[in-house]
Amino acid sequence: MSEGNGPLPGQVSGIAKDHARQMLVGRDVNGPVNFGDSIEAQRQILVSDINPNLPPRKLALWVDRAQVQAELLKQIDEQTKLIEVVALGGFGKSALAVWATEPQQAKGTLTVPVNFAKVPSFNSFGRWVLQELGFLMKEDVPDDELIEQLMYRLKKKRCLVVMDQLEAIAEAEEQRNV
């Protein structure tokens, strides 16, 4: 085994011979690793321009919107592929998105939040979502391959991708064209 020459920096690369299995383990593992041990490696955040934090839902300011909330949960439970929440500023779209993730997380559904306030590139966004699904991609992967991988992985693994402040992309594009 040798340290540092694995697929990612800081990984250990092992070679399996005869009846052994190959296993890559991060160097932060303390103590011996025995055959058959299961180790959960810490996830690496590969993307610096993604903000995975949705604004917190302030319970003191929360206003229940029973009809809107019920319709949103119904669409999520029916596995609607794309749900767009459109309302005037100040309605609480972001708070509603955070609210919707809470029951999904309680059910064990993976939620992948992305806050577009920083306006990430598509490459950064695609790699972030894939990373959260457990599939790492290199930084130099072309967008068409990212799209293909995103489509494939999102079909295979049920999750809720919450894209908050998506309008920032259109606003940034308008500013570039001025």
N, C-alpha and C positions, 0 to 999 in steps of 0.2 A: 504494500500500500504506500502511496505517496501523497503528501499534503500539498495543496496549491495547484495541482495540474488537473483538477476536475473541470467539468463544464462551466461552473461559475466560480469566481474567486473565493478562496477559503474553503472549498469543498475537498473532501478526500476521495480519491479515485481508487477503487479496488478492482482487482481482476479475479474472476471466478474460474477455478479449474476443477476438473473432474466432476464430482457430484455437488459442488458448492453453487450457491447463488450469489450474484453480484448485488451489492447494496451500496449506495452512496449516502454518506452520513456527514452532516455539518460538523465542524470542529468544536462546537460548543457543547458536545456531549461529554458529560462527566462520568467517569467510571468505565468499566469494561462493557462491551457490547457482545452479547451472546447470540448464537445462531437462533433465528426465530424471533428475536426481540423486535418489537414495534416501536419506532421512534418517530415522534411528530416534530418535524423540523420547523423552526420559526420562519414565517413567511417574510420574504424580502419585498419592500416597497420599491419597485423599480422606476416609478414615474414620479418626477418631482413637481410637475405642474398640474397634478390632479389634486383636488381638494375632496377627500372622501367624507367630509363632515357636513351633514345637513344641519341647519340651524336647530337648536333644541326647541322642543315644544314646551312653551311656558304654560303650565297648568293654570296659573292665576289668570291668564289672558285667553285661555282656550274657550271657544264658543262651539258647542255641539251643533252640527248641521246634519241632523238625522237622515234626511233624504239623500244628501250628497254622500255621506259616509256609507250608508247602506248600499247605494249604487256602486260606489267604488269597490267595496268589499265583494259585492256580487260579481263584478267584472274580473276581479283578481281571482276569486274562487272558480269562475268559469274558464280561467286560463286565457282570457283575452290577451292577444299578443301585444297590443299597443294601446295604452290608455293615456289620453292627453287631458290634462286638467287645465282649462282655460277660464280665466276670470279677471276682473279688474284688479289693479294693484291694491294691496291691502286686504284682499279677501281672505288670505291665509292659505294660499296654495302650498307653500313650503311646509307650513305646520300640518296641513292635511296629508302631505306626502310622508312626513315623519310619523304621523298618527297611523297611517296605513301600514308602515313597516312593523309596527309593534305587534299586531296579531300574527303577522306572517312569521316574524322571528319566534314568537311563542309556539307556532306550529312546526318550527324547525326549518322553515324555508330560508334559503340563503338570500340575503338582501345585499345588493351592491349599490351603495350610494355614490353619486358623482355630482359635485357642485360645480357648475360651469361658470362661476363668477370669474375665474382666472382665464377662461377661454383656452382650453388645452387643444393641442393638435389632435387630429383624428387618430394618428399613430399612438399618441399617449393615452387617449381614451380607450382605444381598442386593446392595447397591451394591459391597461389597468383592469378592464373587465375580465380579460382572459386570465390574468394573474389571480384575481379574486375567485375565479372558477377553478383554480388549481393548475393552470396551464401557462407556463412561462414562454414568452417570445422575446427574441433579440430585438434591440432597438432599430436595427437597419432593415427589418422585414418590410417589404412593400405593402402599401395599403390594400391592394387587391387580395393578397394572401391573408392579411388581417381580417378582411371582410369574410373571406371563406372560412377561416378558423372561428370567428365569432358566430357565424350562422350555424356551423356544425356544433360547436360547444354549447351554444344557447339552446339548441334543439335537444341535446342530450341531457342537460342538467336543468331542472326546474329552479328558477330563481326570480327575484324581483329586482330589476335594475331601475333605480330611481334617479332620474336626471333632473336636477333642480337648477333653476335659473338658465334654462336652455336658450331663452331669448337673448342672452348675452352674446351668443354666437352671431345672430343676425345684426345686433347693434354694432358689434366689432367690425363686421363686414361692411355695414353702411358707413362707418367712420373711415375705413380704408378707401372707399370709393369717393369720398368727398375731397 
